[in-house]
Amino acid sequence: MASLKFGFSTNAEEVTEHWKDQIKGKTILITGVSPGGIGLTTACALAPHSPALLILATRSQSNLTAAQTEIAKVAPTCPTKLLTLDLSSIRTVRTAAAELNSWTGVPKIDILINNAAIMSTPWGKNEDGIEQQFGTNHIGTFLFTNLVMEKIIAAKGRIINVSSAGHRYGPVRFEDWNFQDGKEYNPEAAYGQSKTANMLYAVALASKLQSKGVTAYSLHPGVIYTNLGRHIPMEVLKARGLVDENGNINTNGPFKFKTHSQGAATTVVAALDPTIADRSGAYLADASIDHDDNISPYAVDKDNAEKLWVLSEKLVGQKFEF
């Protein structure tokens, strides 16, 4: 099966079987591996194909243990390491990155999959005073990735940012990322801002790390019924046609749902496909490089990517040059 034949219904296991040689011997870090989410589905699809190590990262120790148990079921011999990673604050991100960097037995990271996210949460700021979706989905991801970058450079690795078609809900508000301190807060626009930021971060990484042999991609996994949407009010889900009047998934609505495995497929294509090595910075959907008509131009604009990099450095209080 060639990559061009992958599409909407492709599942993660098909992709990993096709490119199992791209997995063997690799060290792969996946954030947001909570049970019931596509991060753990991604890990379970990769595990049977002899990676050197799977590093599982999420904020809850109980979820880490549960994820490790699930992987042991599908791949009993797959080595795993657990990393407590809370992306919601600069302080906790620095702690996690310092721990990872102290692992002398893990000199490189071949693939980093930035999967962890929150969605459409009520108004709130993190301990750094940053709107929590932007703070968690982008700023935490930006800081963690940059702090462990030397291990990625050592592998000439790949960085995968799980974004969303929801980037179309809004651009990065460079002058007002906190929505007038909540006075103009809209949960969907804030989610859109954070997912646009995931895409722009991949564009910036592609440019800044080209000379190091590191590539970066972003993607839309599809519409999947996971616990990511737990903060969206039921009336909003009904209004959008995502659920029916009884609160069940609306299979006859405007959205075509994917299974968890179908949702993870685009992530593993971005992580493994050797034929897209020259397309660093690209955005994928339905397990292939996406068509431009599904992308808001502001989310792939190189000037916006550089502006976001500068803003992100300001918010974390650290400059990064690689």
C-alpha positions in Angstrom: 0.0 0.0 0.0 1.4 3.4 -1.0 0.8 6.4 1.1 -1.3 8.0 -1.7 -3.9 5.3 -1.0 -4.3 6.3 2.6 -7.5 8.2 3.2 -10.4 8.9 5.6 -11.0 5.3 6.7 -7.3 4.3 7.1 -6.6 3.1 10.6 -3.4 3.5 12.6 -2.6 -0.3 12.5 -2.6 -0.2 8.7 -0.1 2.6 8.7 2.2 1.2 11.3 2.3 -2.2 9.6 3.1 -0.5 6.3 6.0 1.5 7.8 7.1 -0.8 10.5 10.7 -0.4 9.4 10.4 3.3 10.3 9.5 2.3 13.9 12.0 -0.4 14.7 14.8 0.8 17.0 13.3 4.3 17.3 12.8 6.2 20.6 9.3 7.8 20.5 7.7 10.2 23.0 4.0 10.7 23.0 2.2 13.3 25.2 -1.3 13.0 26.4 -1.6 9.2 26.5 -4.7 9.1 28.7 -7.0 6.1 28.3 -9.9 6.8 25.9 -7.8 9.3 23.8 -6.0 9.0 20.5 -2.6 9.5 22.1 -2.8 6.1 23.7 -4.3 4.6 20.5 -1.3 5.9 18.7 1.1 4.4 21.2 -0.7 1.0 21.0 -0.4 1.0 17.2 3.4 1.7 17.4 4.3 -0.6 20.2 4.1 -4.0 18.4 6.7 -2.9 15.8 9.9 -3.0 18.0 10.6 0.6 18.9 13.7 0.9 21.1 11.6 2.8 23.7 8.2 4.4 24.0 8.1 7.3 26.4 4.6 7.9 27.7 3.9 11.4 29.0 0.8 12.7 30.7 0.0 14.7 33.8 -1.7 12.0 35.9 0.3 9.1 37.4 -2.8 6.9 37.3 -3.2 7.5 33.6 0.4 6.8 33.0 0.1 3.4 34.8 -3.1 2.7 32.9 -1.4 3.5 29.6 1.6 1.3 30.4 -0.8 -1.6 31.2 -2.6 -1.1 27.8 0.6 -1.2 25.9 1.7 -4.3 27.7 -1.4 -6.1 26.5 -0.6 -5.5 22.8 3.2 -5.6 23.0 4.4 -7.3 26.2 8.1 -6.8 25.2 7.9 -3.2 24.2 10.1 -1.1 26.6 8.3 1.9 28.1 9.3 4.8 30.4 6.8 7.1 32.1 7.1 10.9 32.4 4.8 13.0 34.4 4.1 16.1 32.2 1.7 18.8 33.1 1.6 21.3 30.2 -0.6 23.8 32.1 2.3 25.7 33.7 5.8 26.8 32.8 7.0 25.5 36.2 5.7 22.0 35.7 6.9 21.8 32.1 10.4 22.8 33.2 10.4 20.1 35.8 9.4 17.4 33.3 11.9 18.5 30.7 14.7 18.5 33.3 13.8 15.0 34.3 13.8 13.8 30.7 17.1 15.6 30.0 18.6 13.8 33.0 18.0 10.4 31.5 21.5 9.6 30.2 20.2 6.2 28.9 18.0 8.1 26.5 20.4 10.1 24.4 18.0 10.9 21.6 14.4 11.2 20.6 13.6 10.1 17.1 9.9 11.1 17.1 8.1 13.5 19.4 4.3 13.4 19.1 2.8 16.5 20.8 -0.7 15.0 21.2 -1.8 16.4 24.6 -4.5 19.1 24.6 -7.6 20.6 26.3 -10.6 21.9 24.4 -13.3 24.5 24.8 -12.7 24.9 28.5 -14.5 27.6 30.6 -12.7 30.9 31.0 -9.6 30.5 33.1 -5.9 31.4 33.3 -3.0 29.2 34.3 -0.6 30.1 37.1 1.4 32.1 34.6 -1.6 34.3 33.8 -2.1 32.9 30.3 -5.5 31.8 29.0 -5.5 28.1 29.8 -6.1 26.6 26.3 -3.3 28.7 24.8 -1.2 28.1 27.8 -1.6 24.3 27.7 -2.0 23.5 24.0 0.7 25.8 22.7 2.9 27.5 25.3 3.4 24.3 27.4 4.1 22.3 24.2 6.5 25.0 22.8 8.5 25.1 26.0 8.7 21.4 26.6 9.7 20.7 22.9 12.3 23.4 22.9 13.8 22.3 26.2 14.3 18.7 25.0 15.4 19.8 21.5 19.0 18.6 21.9 17.8 15.0 22.1 15.6 15.5 19.0 18.5 17.1 17.1 20.8 14.2 18.1 18.4 11.9 16.2 17.6 14.3 13.3 14.1 13.5 14.5 10.5 14.4 13.7 8.2 16.6 15.7 4.4 16.1 15.2 1.9 18.6 16.5 -1.6 17.3 16.7 -3.7 20.4 15.7 -7.3 20.4 14.4 -9.6 21.7 11.6 -10.7 23.8 14.6 -7.9 26.1 13.8 -10.5 27.8 11.6 -12.3 29.0 14.7 -9.7 31.7 15.1 -6.2 33.0 14.5 -3.6 33.8 17.1 -4.6 37.1 18.8 -1.1 38.5 19.0 -2.1 41.6 20.8 -4.8 40.0 23.0 -4.3 36.3 23.6 -6.2 36.6 26.9 -9.4 37.9 25.3 -9.5 41.1 27.3 -8.8 39.1 30.4 -11.8 37.0 29.8 -14.3 39.8 29.0 -14.4 38.7 25.4 -13.8 35.0 26.0 -15.1 32.5 23.5 -14.2 28.9 24.2 -14.2 27.9 20.5 -12.2 31.0 19.4 -9.6 30.2 22.2 -9.4 26.6 21.1 -8.9 27.8 17.5 -6.2 30.2 18.6 -4.3 27.3 20.3 -4.7 24.9 17.3 -3.6 27.6 14.9 -0.6 28.1 17.2 0.2 24.3 16.9 0.4 24.7 13.1 2.4 27.9 13.2 4.8 26.3 15.6 5.4 23.4 13.1 6.0 26.0 10.4 8.6 27.8 12.5 10.3 24.6 13.6 10.6 23.5 10.0 12.4 26.7 9.1 14.6 27.0 12.2 15.7 23.3 12.2 16.1 22.6 8.5 19.9 22.8 8.8 19.8 20.3 11.7 17.9 17.6 9.8 14.9 17.9 12.1 11.4 18.0 10.4 8.1 19.1 11.9 4.4 18.6 10.9 0.9 19.4 12.1 -2.3 17.6 11.5 -6.1 17.3 11.9 -6.9 13.8 13.3 -10.6 14.0 12.3 -13.8 14.2 14.3 -13.5 11.5 17.0 -15.7 11.1 20.1 -13.2 11.3 23.0 -13.1 12.9 26.4 -11.4 15.9 24.8 -14.8 17.4 24.2 -16.1 17.0 27.8 -16.2 20.7 28.5 -18.4 21.5 25.5 -22.0 22.1 26.7 -24.6 19.6 25.5 -26.7 22.3 23.9 -23.6 23.3 21.8 -23.0 19.7 20.7 -26.7 19.4 19.7 -26.6 22.8 17.8 -23.6 21.7 15.8 -25.2 18.4 15.0 -22.6 16.3 16.8 -25.1 14.6 19.0 -28.8 14.0 18.6 -31.6 15.1 20.9 -30.9 12.2 23.3 -27.2 13.1 23.5 -26.0 10.2 21.4 -23.5 10.5 18.5 -25.3 11.8 15.5 -24.3 9.5 12.7 -26.6 11.3 10.3 -25.4 14.8 11.1 -23.0 17.1 9.2 -19.9 15.5 10.7 -18.5 12.1 9.7 -17.0 10.5 12.7 -13.8 8.5 12.9 -12.9 5.7 15.2 -10.0 6.2 17.6 -7.7 4.1 15.3 -8.8 6.1 12.2 -8.2 9.3 14.2 -4.6 8.2 15.1 -3.8 7.2 11.5 -2.9 10.7 10.4 -0.6 11.1 13.4 1.4 8.0 12.5 1.5 9.0 8.9 3.1 12.3 9.9 5.5 10.5 12.2 6.5 7.7 9.8 6.0 8.5 6.1 9.4 8.8 4.5 8.0 10.3 1.4 7.1 13.6 3.1 10.6 14.3 4.4 10.9 17.2 2.0 7.5 18.7 3.1 8.6 19.8 6.6 6.1 22.3 8.1 3.1 20.7 6.2 -0.3 20.1 7.6 -1.9 16.7 7.2 -5.5 15.4 7.3 -7.1 12.0 6.3 -3.7 10.4 6.5 -2.1 12.5 3.8 -0.8 16.0 3.1 -3.9 18.2 3.2 -5.2 20.3 0.4 -4.8 24.0 0.8 -8.5 24.7 0.7 -8.9 23.1 4.1 -6.3 25.4 5.7 -6.9 28.9 6.9 -4.0 30.9 5.4 -3.2 32.6 8.7 -2.3 29.2 10.2 0.6 28.6 7.8 1.8 32.1 7.3 5.6 32.3 7.8 5.4 35.9 9.2 2.8 34.8 11.7 5.0 31.8 12.6 7.9 34.1 13.5 5.6 36.5 15.4 4.3 33.5 17.4 7.8 32.3 18.2 8.8 35.7 19.5 5.6 36.0 21.6 6.1 32.5 23.0 9.7 33.2 24.0 8.4 36.3 25.8 5.7 34.4 27.7 8.1 31.6 28.8 10.9 34.1 29.5 13.5 32.3 27.5 15.0 32.6 24.0 15.8 29.5 21.9 18.3 29.2 19.1 19.3 25.9 17.6 
